[in-house]
Amino acid sequence: MQVKFEFVSYDDTTKTFELDENIYSFELNEEQAQSYELFKDSDLHLYNWFKESESFTDWIKEEVYPDSMGKIIAICDIDDISYRRYYFFKITSADSHYEYFKKLFDIYHEEDWQDREEVGATIIENLVIKRKELFIELKENVPKDA
């Protein structure tokens, strides 16, 4: 089974994300394909499963971004599942993004009196922490017995 990926790179000096507009294909073996099917309905579980997969991170280092040690990337899309809202959320983002993050971060929003900008600022504060969990830093493999 082939899974298509898009990535974003993170610039720590400017604290910004840049979309890599290339689409990369990663081949899953039968066992991985079964896990993929289990996790695909829970976007963050799927993301973390790939992020923790040694074969996946090795593929990124060897095939997608060779000679890029020290680069910080994140998964932008896995097939038709998008994580773009994590990297490009703005106060002016669509209501669906607000609803997604309010649920994810357990933010209560009283429609009658609380300003959308205030809620957006709270979401952005939470995203600063959440994004760091999504980062994949490309670094040399260290032997486990070292």
N, C-alpha and C positions, 0 to 999 in steps of 0.2 A: 504494500500500500504506500502510495506517495502522498506526502503532506506538503503543502506549499506555505512558505513563510515570507514575510516582509519584516524588516528590522528598522529600528531607529537607533541613531548613535547619540550619545549624550556628551556635551561639552561641559566639563566641570567648571571651567573658568567663566563661561557666560551663563551657566545654568540653563542651557537650552537644548532642545532635541532637534535632530535633523532626520528627515525621512530618507531611508535608502529605498529608492523607487524600484530596485530590482526585486524579482520574485525568485526565490530559491526553493528547490525541491529536495526533500529529505525522505529517504526510503525507510519505511518501518518494516521490521521483520514480523512474523506472525504473532509472537508474544506481545510485541510493542503495539501492534494493530489492535489487539484485544484490549490492552490498557487504554489506548486512545479512545476506543468506543465507549469504555466505562467513564472516562473523564470528560468527554467532549461536551456534555450538557452542563458542566460546571466550569465556567471560563477560567477562574483562578486556580482550580485544581489542575486543569489541563496545563495551564501556564507553568505552574510549579513543577509538575511532573516532567515537562520538557527541560526546564531550567536545571533540575537535579539530575537529569540523565547524562551520564558521562559520555555515552556515544554521541549524544546530541551536541554537547559542548565541544567535544573533540572535532566533530564535523564542522562546527562554526569556525574553530581555530584553524583547521586544515584546509577547508574548502571555501568557506564564505569570506573570512577575513584573515587570510594568511599574512604573516608579517605585520600584524596589528596588535602585538602584545601591549597591554596597558589601556587599550581602547575599552570604553564602556558602551555597551549596547543594551537594547531591550527588544523583546519580541513585539512587533507592531500588529501583525495579523498571523493567525494560524488558520489556513483555509478560509472559511467565511466568518471566522470569529475575530472580531477586531478589538484591539486594546488601545486604539488611538486616543480615545477619550482620556486615558491616564496621562498622556504626554502633552496633549494639546487642548486640555480643558481651559476655558476662559469664563469670566463672569457672564459673558454674553452667549454661552453655549446653549444648545437646545434644551427644552424641558425634559426630554428623555434622559439626557446626561445628568441633569439635576436629580431626577428621580432615582436613577441608578446609584449615584453616589450618596444620596441621602439614606437609601436603604443599606448600602455597603458600610457606611460609617455611622449608622444609627443616629442620624441627625433629625431631630424633631423640628418641624417647620410649621409654625402657626400662621396660616395664610393671611389672616386679617391684619396682623400687626407687624410681622417680621418681614423685612426688606429682602428681596431676592439677592441684592449685592452682599448683604450680610451672610446669607446662606452660602453664596458662592465663595466668599472669603474663607468661611469655615471649611468648605470642601477643599479649597486650594491648600490650606494649612495641613489637612489630613493627607492630601496627595503628596506633599513634600516627603512625608515619612513612607507612604505606600510605594512611591516610585523607587525608593532605595531598595526595597524588597524585590523589585522586579529587575533590577540591574543585573547584567551578566558582564563581569569584568574579565576580559581576555588576558589570562596570565599563564605563565608556564605551569605545566603539570609538575607537582611535587610528589615524589614517591611516598606512598603511605607509611613505609617503615622508616622514613627519614626523621 
